[in-house]
Amino acid sequence: MIRLPNAIIIGSTGRNTGKTEFSCRLIQRLSKKHQIIGFKVVAIEPSHGNCPRGGNGCGICSSLKKDFEIIEETELNPSKDTCRMLIAGAHKVYLLKVRVDKLEEGVQAMIKYIPENALAVCESNSLRKVIEPALFIVIKNLLDKTIKESCAEVINYANKIIEFDNMAWNFEPERVSIKNQTWIVKEKATAIILAGGKSSRMGEDKSFLKVNGLTLIETIVKQLEDHFDEIIIGANDPEKYKFLNLSVIADEEKDKGPLMGIYSCLKSSSNEINFVTACDIPIMNTKLIHNMISISGKVDIVIPVKDEDKHEPLFAIYKKNSVIPEAEKIIANNKRRVIELLNNLKFTTVDFNDQNWYQNLNVRDEYIEYIKTVEQKNCYRE
């Protein structure tokens, strides 16, 4: 798999999804500050005939005589998808026609057309077979229940599945942005950072430990702020966290543990989907977080699990409207373990093994060791 963190791939389950319009809206808005290269990829299976859609087609597929061909778009004809990307403001736009069995070779050649420090917007399903982009978005037409083969093969890799009703998408292109030369999405969701613990094993407030000159809680907020509509701090001393300029929610009852913290913050959340994290995890794996949100559609909770039975309830996704009443029952029965939520709610798990980035800082030695690692990385960067 070819890693391409400066690329976004936009695919679709079929026709009439507004895929090119979505791409053009991205390009039009973001090309004012960034150099964007547009690509439309047509993967051709010779055994299926000249046109993947059947019939004689437009002639694009039948005109391919080699393993692949890359053509730069120079026209401004609004009836062609590649032209529309160029009109929208892309620096350059290319059409890649490639045999399915030569897809990797064609993509390797295509990548050479992306200048250093440029970003790529790619329209394709098949491209996801060989490229791991920053984002892979699939657009689904709600009026068409079928899914074409090229999409069915890769839809499980989608970071975001967007629905289209022939009028509008349920996730606007304006929620996609660029940060540090990569593509990110801002979720219609809330991030909840629980900072109400006593930090007894650390010996001082963990949320105020310094990492690269910032408090630990500031470090977490900065990693999450571009990815969520809302951030809530769960803490019993709102004045202490006033400097963050965020909503600080106290537990409805003190000394009831993190379940009470989750419950209290969910009641104040503006969104159904909520990511909950402890305040002692310095690295936020935003890719994993987005992936957990993407699979949360039919469940109440998405929770990482290690070794088949070690759950991580303080780095998980919770649905507001189903978790609140269940949490109320648990608390009313004088129980306080977050894991009790799994007994009566629908949940799914994600594998949390081999997560080298993950570390929570419970004791002083862990914090000191982590700071040493951070300092070493900074030295290597210099």
C-alpha positions in Angstrom: 0.0 0.0 0.0 1.3 3.4 -1.0 0.9 6.0 1.8 -0.1 9.4 0.4 -1.0 11.7 3.4 -1.4 14.7 1.1 -4.2 13.1 -0.8 -8.0 12.8 -0.4 -9.8 10.1 -2.4 -13.5 10.6 -3.1 -15.5 7.6 -4.3 -19.1 6.7 -4.7 -21.5 3.7 -4.5 -22.9 4.6 -8.0 -23.9 7.4 -10.3 -25.7 10.6 -9.3 -24.1 11.2 -6.0 -22.7 14.7 -6.6 -19.2 13.3 -6.3 -17.6 15.8 -8.7 -19.5 18.7 -7.3 -18.2 17.7 -3.8 -14.7 17.7 -5.2 -15.1 21.0 -6.9 -16.5 22.6 -3.7 -13.3 21.5 -1.9 -11.0 22.8 -4.6 -12.8 26.1 -5.0 -12.5 26.9 -1.3 -9.1 25.5 -0.5 -7.1 26.2 -3.7 -7.0 29.9 -2.6 -4.4 29.0 0.0 -3.0 25.7 -1.2 -1.8 24.2 -4.5 -4.2 21.4 -5.4 -3.8 18.8 -8.1 -6.9 17.1 -9.4 -7.1 13.5 -10.6 -9.9 11.4 -12.1 -9.0 7.8 -12.3 -10.7 5.3 -14.6 -9.8 1.7 -13.9 -10.5 -0.5 -16.9 -11.1 -4.2 -16.8 -10.6 -5.4 -20.4 -12.6 -8.6 -19.8 -15.7 -6.6 -19.0 -15.7 -5.0 -22.5 -14.9 -1.5 -23.7 -17.1 0.3 -21.1 -17.6 -0.6 -17.5 -21.1 0.8 -17.6 -22.1 -1.3 -20.7 -22.8 -0.3 -24.3 -20.4 1.6 -26.4 -19.7 4.2 -23.8 -17.9 7.5 -24.2 -14.8 6.0 -25.8 -12.5 6.8 -22.9 -11.9 3.2 -22.0 -11.8 1.8 -25.5 -9.1 4.3 -26.4 -6.6 2.9 -24.0 -4.0 0.9 -25.9 -1.3 0.7 -23.2 -1.3 -0.4 -19.6 -2.1 3.1 -18.5 -2.2 6.7 -19.8 -2.1 10.0 -18.0 -3.7 13.0 -19.8 -3.5 16.6 -18.6 -6.8 18.5 -18.9 -6.5 21.8 -20.6 -10.0 22.5 -21.7 -12.6 24.5 -19.8 -15.6 22.5 -20.8 -18.1 22.4 -17.9 -19.6 19.2 -19.1 -16.5 17.2 -18.3 -15.6 16.2 -14.8 -11.9 17.0 -15.2 -12.7 20.4 -16.7 -15.0 21.2 -13.8 -12.1 20.6 -11.4 -9.9 22.9 -13.4 -12.5 25.6 -13.5 -12.9 25.2 -9.7 -9.3 26.3 -9.3 -7.1 23.2 -9.3 -3.6 24.1 -10.3 -3.5 21.1 -12.8 -5.9 18.3 -13.5 -5.1 14.8 -14.9 -7.1 11.9 -16.2 -5.5 8.5 -15.4 -6.8 5.6 -17.6 -5.3 2.4 -16.3 -5.9 -1.4 -16.6 -7.1 -2.8 -13.3 -4.2 -5.3 -13.2 -1.7 -2.4 -13.8 -3.2 -0.1 -11.2 -0.2 0.2 -9.0 2.1 1.0 -11.9 -0.3 3.7 -13.1 -0.6 5.2 -9.6 3.2 5.3 -9.2 3.4 7.3 -12.4 0.5 9.5 -11.3 2.2 10.5 -8.1 5.1 12.0 -9.9 2.7 14.7 -11.2 2.1 15.9 -7.6 4.7 18.7 -6.9 6.3 18.9 -3.5 4.0 20.7 -0.9 1.0 20.3 -3.2 -2.2 18.4 -2.3 -4.2 16.0 -4.3 -8.0 15.5 -4.8 -8.7 12.2 -6.5 -12.0 10.9 -7.8 -11.9 7.1 -7.7 -12.9 3.9 -5.9 -10.2 1.6 -7.3 -7.5 4.0 -6.2 -8.1 3.0 -2.6 -6.8 -0.5 -3.4 -3.3 0.7 -3.7 -3.2 4.1 -1.9 -3.7 4.9 1.8 -4.7 8.6 1.7 -5.3 11.0 4.5 -9.0 10.6 3.9 -11.2 8.3 1.8 -14.7 9.5 1.5 -17.5 7.5 -0.1 -20.7 9.2 -1.3 -23.9 7.1 -1.3 -27.1 7.9 -3.2 -30.0 7.3 -0.8 -32.3 6.6 -3.7 -30.1 3.8 -5.1 -29.6 0.8 -2.9 -27.1 -0.9 -5.3 -23.4 -0.5 -4.9 -21.0 -0.9 -7.8 -18.3 -3.5 -7.6 -15.4 -1.1 -7.5 -16.9 0.5 -4.4 -17.9 -2.7 -2.7 -14.3 -3.8 -2.8 -13.1 -0.8 -0.8 -16.0 0.7 1.1 -14.8 -0.8 4.4 -11.8 1.5 4.2 -13.9 4.7 4.1 -13.1 7.2 6.7 -16.5 8.8 6.1 -19.6 7.6 4.2 -21.7 10.6 3.1 -25.4 10.3 2.1 -26.8 12.2 -0.9 -30.6 12.6 -1.5 -30.3 14.1 -5.0 -30.5 17.6 -3.4 -27.8 17.8 -0.8 -25.2 15.8 1.2 -25.6 15.1 4.9 -22.0 16.1 5.5 -20.9 19.4 3.8 -17.6 19.8 1.9 -16.9 22.8 4.2 -16.2 20.2 7.0 -13.2 19.0 5.1 -10.0 21.1 5.6 -6.2 21.1 5.4 -3.8 21.2 8.3 -0.1 20.5 8.3 -0.3 19.5 4.6 -2.8 16.8 5.1 -6.6 16.4 4.9 -8.9 16.4 8.0 -12.6 16.4 8.6 -14.5 18.1 11.4 -17.1 15.7 12.8 -20.6 16.6 13.8 -19.6 15.4 17.2 -18.4 16.4 20.7 -15.1 15.6 22.3 -15.3 15.1 26.1 -12.1 15.3 28.1 -12.5 14.0 31.6 -10.3 15.9 34.1 -12.2 15.3 37.3 -9.9 12.6 38.7 -7.9 13.0 41.9 -4.5 12.1 40.3 -3.6 10.4 43.6 -1.0 8.1 42.0 0.7 11.0 40.1 0.9 13.1 43.3 -0.2 16.3 41.4 -2.9 17.2 38.9 -2.2 15.3 35.7 -4.0 17.7 33.5 -1.5 20.4 34.3 1.7 18.4 33.6 3.8 20.2 31.0 4.5 18.7 27.6 6.4 20.9 25.1 5.6 24.0 27.1 1.9 23.3 27.3 -0.2 21.7 30.0 -1.3 18.2 29.2 -4.9 19.2 28.8 -4.0 22.0 26.4 -2.0 19.5 24.4 -5.1 17.2 24.1 -7.4 20.1 23.2 -5.1 21.3 20.4 -5.0 17.9 18.8 -8.9 17.6 18.9 -10.1 21.2 18.2 -10.0 20.9 14.4 -11.8 17.6 14.4 -14.9 18.3 16.5 -17.7 20.8 16.6 -17.5 21.0 20.3 -15.1 20.2 23.2 -16.3 19.8 26.7 -14.1 19.5 29.8 -15.5 17.3 32.6 -14.1 18.7 35.9 -15.4 19.8 39.3 -13.4 23.0 39.4 -14.6 25.1 36.4 -12.5 28.1 37.5 -9.3 26.1 37.1 -9.9 25.4 33.4 -11.3 28.8 32.6 -8.2 29.6 30.6 -9.2 27.0 27.9 -12.3 29.0 27.0 -14.3 25.8 26.8 -17.4 24.6 28.5 -16.5 22.9 31.8 -19.1 20.6 33.3 -19.0 19.4 36.9 -20.2 16.0 38.0 -23.9 16.1 39.1 -22.7 14.1 42.1 -19.1 14.2 43.2 -16.9 11.2 44.0 -18.9 8.8 41.7 -16.1 8.0 39.3 -15.7 8.5 35.5 -19.2 7.1 34.7 -20.7 10.1 36.5 -18.3 12.3 34.5 -19.4 10.8 31.2 -23.1 11.0 32.2 -22.9 14.7 33.3 -21.0 15.7 30.1 -23.3 13.8 27.8 -26.3 15.7 29.2 -24.5 19.0 28.3 -23.3 17.8 24.9 -24.8 19.4 21.7 -24.3 16.2 19.7 -25.5 12.6 19.6 -22.0 11.3 18.9 -19.4 11.9 21.6 -15.8 10.9 21.9 -14.7 10.5 25.5 -11.1 10.5 26.6 -9.1 10.7 29.8 -6.9 13.8 30.4 -3.8 11.7 30.9 -3.4 10.4 27.3 -0.9 12.8 25.6 -1.3 11.5 22.0 -4.7 11.6 20.3 -4.8 9.1 17.4 -7.3 11.1 15.4 -7.3 8.6 12.6 -8.5 5.9 15.0 -11.0 8.3 16.5 -12.5 9.1 13.1 -12.6 5.4 12.3 -14.5 4.7 15.5 -17.0 7.4 14.6 -17.4 6.0 11.1 -18.5 2.6 12.4 -20.8 3.9 15.2 -23.9 4.1 13.0 -25.9 1.1 14.3 -24.4 0.9 17.8 -24.5 2.9 21.0 -20.8 2.5 21.9 -17.6 1.9 20.0 -14.8 0.8 22.4 -11.2 -0.3 21.8 -10.2 -3.6 23.3 -6.8 -5.3 24.0 -6.3 -9.0 24.1 -10.0 -9.7 23.6 -11.1 -8.6 27.1 -9.3 -5.5 28.2 -11.6 -2.6 27.2 -10.5 1.0 27.1 -13.7 2.9 28.1 -11.9 6.2 28.4 -11.0 6.4 24.7 -14.3 5.5 23.2 -17.4 6.7 21.3 -20.7 7.1 23.2 -24.2 7.9 21.8 -25.9 10.5 24.0 -29.5 9.5 23.7 -29.0 5.8 24.5 -26.1 6.1 27.0 -27.7 8.7 29.3 -30.7 6.6 30.4 -28.6 3.5 30.9 -26.0 5.4 32.9 -28.8 6.7 35.1 -29.9 3.2 35.9 -26.4 2.1 36.8 -25.7 5.1 39.0 -29.1 4.7 40.7 -28.0 1.2 41.7 -24.9 2.6 43.3 -22.6 1.2 40.6 -19.9 3.3 39.0 -18.0 1.2 36.5 -18.2 2.5 32.9 -17.9 -1.0 31.6 -21.4 -1.7 33.0 -22.8 0.2 30.1 -21.9 -2.7 27.8 -24.4 -5.0 29.5 -27.6 -3.6 28.0 -26.4 -1.4 25.1 -25.3 -2.3 21.6 -21.6 -2.0 21.1 -18.8 -2.9 18.8 -15.1 -3.1 19.5 -11.9 -2.1 17.6 -8.6 -3.8 18.0 -6.3 -1.9 20.3 -3.3 -4.2 20.2 0.0 -3.0 18.8 -0.9 0.7 19.4 2.6 2.0 19.9 1.3 5.6 20.2 -0.9 4.9 23.2 0.2 5.8 26.6 -1.6 7.1 29.7 0.4 8.8 32.4 -0.7 7.5 35.8 2.5 7.8 37.8 5.5 10.1 37.9 7.9 7.6 36.4 5.6 7.2 33.3 5.5 11.0 32.9 9.3 11.4 33.2 9.8 8.6 30.7 7.3 10.1 28.2 9.0 13.5 28.5 12.4 11.9 27.7 10.8 10.4 24.6 9.4 13.7 23.5 12.7 15.5 24.0 14.5 12.9 22.0 12.1 13.3 19.1 12.5 17.0 19.2 16.3 16.6 19.0 15.9 14.4 15.9 13.7 17.0 14.2 16.3 19.7 14.8 
